[in-house]
Amino acid sequence: MKNNKKNRKKIPHKKRDLRIFLKIMLIVMGIIFSAIFFYAIEKQNTSYQEFIKNQNYTQISENYEISSGWTITSYQIVDEKFYSGKKIEVFDKYGNSLGFYKSDFLKQVKIDGFGKVEDIQNSKGYLHYDYYVDDGKTYYWANKPLGAYRNELMPWTGDKPSVAVNPPLPHGTKIKFVDLGKDAENNPEWINEILKTKTFYADDIFHSYHHGNEKRIDVYVGLQKSKDGGPESLLMHNVTIAIKYPENR
């Protein structure tokens, strides 16, 4: 039997050493890139937690989803005493008369959704614009301010304050304001404190305006306190929020 050992080519030591060196370098580079990647992730998480801590915001848990680029406004129970205009008769969807009210007041009710009429003898509660009919002249009475889900709305100073959201989020979604943006500098500190420390609930949607995909939140502030809305009349851009969806969505 022929001995094949003599025909085998020996790999020069230099080439063999080079292959081993390249394999070792690939392993080392893989370890280095992995370490850099995990360090960057950890640094990002640490930086976010430090940001929250430094800004004195409510701690956000991992169950919340961060979303930026929101515009924050406010809405209220429109108070007829701050408005003028000719009194106009309004009706419910069955054609029943609901009384006569100032035209400017009715225009604002179409925007905010509901209002408190000036007649102190009226015990029917709050006059609501009927968005489901949405013909500009149909209203209804309710004994409390109602959201889109026929739920009672809670003002921002309450335990579970309500907001209207566009695009709509599932009813009951929790919202925290993470970064109020530069426009918050124009607010009194007590307003920023409420926004930074409260958990808000998606209890309403936008009816009167068609915002498309504009990311917008209307904070419900309760009864109107002045003609111009006062400091409760919010307008903030580029706000960052944290969202926690309800479990049964």
C-alpha positions as CSV (number, residue, x, y, z in Angstrom):
1,M,0.0,0.0,0.0
2,K,1.4,3.3,-1.1
3,N,2.3,5.7,1.7
4,N,0.4,9.0,1.0
5,K,2.2,11.0,3.8
6,K,4.9,11.9,1.4
7,N,2.3,13.6,-0.9
8,R,0.7,15.8,1.7
9,K,1.6,19.5,1.5
10,K,2.7,21.0,4.7
11,I,1.1,24.4,5.5
12,P,3.8,27.0,6.2
13,H,4.0,28.0,9.8
14,K,3.4,31.7,8.9
15,K,0.1,31.0,7.0
16,R,-1.1,28.8,9.8
17,D,-0.3,31.4,12.4
18,L,-2.0,34.1,10.4
19,R,-5.3,32.1,10.2
20,I,-5.2,31.5,14.0
21,F,-4.6,35.2,14.5
22,L,-7.5,36.2,12.3
23,K,-9.9,33.8,14.1
24,I,-8.8,35.3,17.5
25,M,-9.3,38.8,16.2
26,L,-12.8,38.0,15.0
27,I,-13.7,36.6,18.4
28,V,-12.2,39.7,20.2
29,M,-14.0,42.1,17.8
30,G,-17.3,40.3,18.4
31,I,-16.9,40.6,22.2
32,I,-16.0,44.3,21.9
33,F,-19.0,45.2,19.7
34,S,-21.3,43.2,22.0
35,A,-20.0,45.1,25.0
36,I,-20.4,48.5,23.2
37,F,-24.0,47.6,22.2
38,F,-25.1,46.6,25.7
39,Y,-23.3,49.6,27.2
40,A,-25.2,52.0,24.9
41,I,-28.5,50.4,25.8
42,E,-27.8,50.6,29.5
43,K,-26.6,54.2,29.2
44,Q,-29.7,55.2,27.4
45,N,-31.9,53.7,30.1
46,T,-29.8,55.3,32.8
47,S,-30.0,58.7,31.1
48,Y,-33.8,58.5,30.8
49,Q,-34.1,57.6,34.5
50,E,-31.8,60.5,35.4
51,F,-33.9,62.8,33.2
52,I,-37.1,61.8,35.0
53,K,-35.4,62.2,38.4
54,N,-33.9,65.6,37.6
55,Q,-37.1,67.0,36.2
56,N,-39.1,65.8,39.3
57,Y,-41.6,64.0,37.1
58,T,-43.7,61.1,38.3
59,Q,-41.7,57.8,37.8
60,I,-42.7,56.0,34.7
61,S,-42.7,52.2,34.9
62,E,-41.8,49.8,32.1
63,N,-45.5,49.2,31.3
64,Y,-45.7,52.7,29.8
65,E,-45.1,53.5,26.2
66,I,-43.3,56.9,25.4
67,S,-44.7,59.1,22.7
68,S,-43.5,62.6,21.7
69,G,-44.8,65.5,19.5
70,W,-48.1,66.1,21.2
71,T,-50.0,69.4,21.4
72,I,-51.7,70.1,24.7
73,T,-54.8,72.3,25.0
74,S,-57.8,72.4,27.4
75,Y,-61.5,72.4,27.5
76,Q,-64.1,73.4,30.1
77,I,-67.7,73.7,31.1
78,V,-68.7,76.8,29.2
79,D,-70.4,79.4,31.4
80,E,-73.1,81.4,29.7
81,K,-72.6,84.4,32.0
82,F,-69.3,85.3,30.2
83,Y,-71.0,85.4,26.7
84,S,-73.3,87.7,24.8
85,G,-75.3,87.6,21.6
86,K,-78.9,87.2,20.6
87,K,-80.8,84.5,22.4
88,I,-81.6,81.5,20.2
89,E,-84.0,78.7,20.8
90,V,-82.5,75.2,20.7
91,F,-84.1,71.7,20.4
92,D,-83.3,68.1,21.2
93,K,-83.3,65.4,18.6
94,Y,-87.0,64.8,19.1
95,G,-87.9,68.5,18.3
96,N,-88.6,69.5,21.9
97,S,-87.6,73.0,22.8
98,L,-84.8,73.3,25.4
99,G,-85.1,77.0,25.8
100,F,-83.3,80.2,24.5
101,Y,-79.6,80.9,25.1
102,K,-77.0,83.4,23.9
103,S,-75.6,82.8,20.5
104,D,-71.9,83.2,21.5
105,F,-72.4,80.7,24.3
106,L,-74.0,78.1,22.0
107,K,-71.0,78.5,19.5
108,Q,-68.6,77.7,22.3
109,V,-70.7,74.8,23.6
110,K,-70.3,73.3,20.1
111,I,-66.5,73.4,20.6
112,D,-66.2,72.3,24.2
113,G,-69.2,70.0,24.3
114,F,-71.3,71.3,27.2
115,G,-72.1,74.4,29.2
116,K,-73.8,75.9,32.3
117,V,-76.7,78.1,31.4
118,E,-77.2,81.5,33.0
119,D,-80.7,80.9,34.3
120,I,-80.2,79.9,37.9
121,Q,-83.7,78.5,38.1
122,N,-82.8,75.8,35.5
123,S,-82.2,72.5,37.4
124,K,-81.8,70.3,34.3
125,G,-78.0,70.3,34.6
126,Y,-75.7,71.0,31.7
127,L,-76.6,71.7,28.1
128,H,-74.7,69.4,25.8
129,Y,-74.2,69.7,22.0
130,D,-75.4,66.5,20.3
131,Y,-72.4,65.5,18.2
132,Y,-74.2,62.3,17.0
133,V,-76.7,64.5,15.2
134,D,-74.2,67.3,14.6
135,D,-76.5,69.6,12.6
136,G,-75.5,72.8,14.5
137,K,-78.8,73.1,16.4
138,T,-79.5,69.9,18.3
139,Y,-78.7,69.7,22.0
140,Y,-79.6,67.7,25.1
141,W,-79.6,67.9,28.9
142,A,-77.4,65.9,31.3
143,N,-77.0,66.3,35.0
144,K,-73.2,66.1,34.7
145,P,-70.6,66.8,32.0
146,L,-70.4,63.7,29.8
147,G,-67.6,62.4,27.6
148,A,-67.8,60.5,24.3
149,Y,-68.5,57.2,26.2
150,R,-71.4,58.7,28.2
151,N,-69.1,58.8,31.2
152,E,-68.8,61.6,33.7
153,L,-65.7,63.7,33.1
154,M,-63.4,64.5,36.0
155,P,-61.6,67.8,36.2
156,W,-57.8,68.0,36.3
157,T,-57.7,68.6,40.0
158,G,-59.7,65.4,40.7
159,D,-58.4,61.9,41.5
160,K,-58.8,60.6,38.0
161,P,-58.7,63.6,35.7
162,S,-60.1,63.3,32.2
163,V,-58.6,64.2,28.8
164,A,-59.8,64.0,25.2
165,V,-57.3,62.5,22.8
166,N,-56.8,62.6,19.1
167,P,-56.2,60.2,17.5
168,P,-58.5,58.4,20.0
169,L,-56.9,56.1,22.5
170,P,-58.9,53.2,24.2
171,H,-61.2,54.4,26.9
172,G,-59.4,54.4,30.2
173,T,-55.9,54.6,28.8
174,K,-53.6,56.2,31.4
175,I,-51.5,59.2,30.4
176,K,-48.6,60.8,32.2
177,F,-46.9,64.0,31.0
178,V,-43.1,63.3,30.8
179,D,-41.8,66.5,29.2
180,L,-44.0,69.6,29.0
181,G,-41.8,71.2,26.4
182,K,-40.6,74.9,26.2
183,D,-44.2,76.3,26.2
184,A,-44.6,75.2,29.8
185,E,-42.4,78.2,30.8
186,N,-45.4,80.4,30.1
187,N,-47.6,78.5,32.6
188,P,-47.9,79.3,36.3
189,E,-45.9,76.8,38.3
190,W,-49.0,75.4,40.0
191,I,-50.4,74.3,36.5
192,N,-47.1,72.6,35.6
193,E,-47.2,70.9,38.9
194,I,-50.6,69.4,38.3
195,L,-49.6,68.3,34.8
196,K,-46.3,66.7,36.0
197,T,-47.7,64.8,39.0
198,K,-51.1,63.6,37.9
199,T,-52.1,60.5,36.0
200,F,-54.8,61.4,33.4
201,Y,-57.3,59.1,31.7
202,A,-58.5,59.0,28.1
203,D,-62.2,59.6,28.8
204,D,-63.2,61.6,25.7
205,I,-62.4,62.2,22.0
206,F,-62.4,65.2,19.7
207,H,-65.8,65.8,18.0
208,S,-66.0,69.4,16.8
209,Y,-62.7,69.6,14.9
210,H,-61.3,67.2,12.4
211,H,-57.6,67.0,13.3
212,G,-56.7,64.0,11.2
213,N,-53.7,62.3,12.6
214,E,-52.6,65.4,14.6
215,K,-51.4,64.2,18.1
216,R,-53.5,66.3,20.4
217,I,-54.7,66.1,24.0
218,D,-57.4,68.3,25.6
219,V,-57.2,68.5,29.4
220,Y,-60.6,68.9,31.0
221,V,-60.3,71.8,33.5
222,G,-63.8,72.0,34.9
223,L,-66.0,75.1,35.0
224,Q,-64.9,78.2,33.1
225,K,-63.6,80.9,35.4
226,S,-63.2,83.9,33.0
227,K,-64.0,85.1,29.5
228,D,-60.5,84.5,28.1
229,G,-60.1,81.2,30.0
230,G,-57.4,82.5,32.3
231,P,-54.2,80.4,33.0
232,E,-56.3,77.2,32.6
233,S,-56.4,77.9,28.8
234,L,-53.5,75.7,27.8
235,L,-51.5,75.7,24.6
236,M,-48.2,73.7,24.6
237,H,-46.4,72.1,21.7
238,N,-43.9,69.2,21.4
239,V,-45.0,67.6,24.6
240,T,-43.8,64.0,25.5
241,I,-46.2,61.7,27.2
242,A,-46.2,58.1,28.6
243,I,-49.1,55.9,27.7
244,K,-50.4,52.8,29.5
245,Y,-53.2,50.9,27.7
246,P,-56.0,49.3,29.6
247,E,-55.7,45.5,30.0
248,N,-59.1,44.8,28.4
249,R,-58.5,46.9,25.3
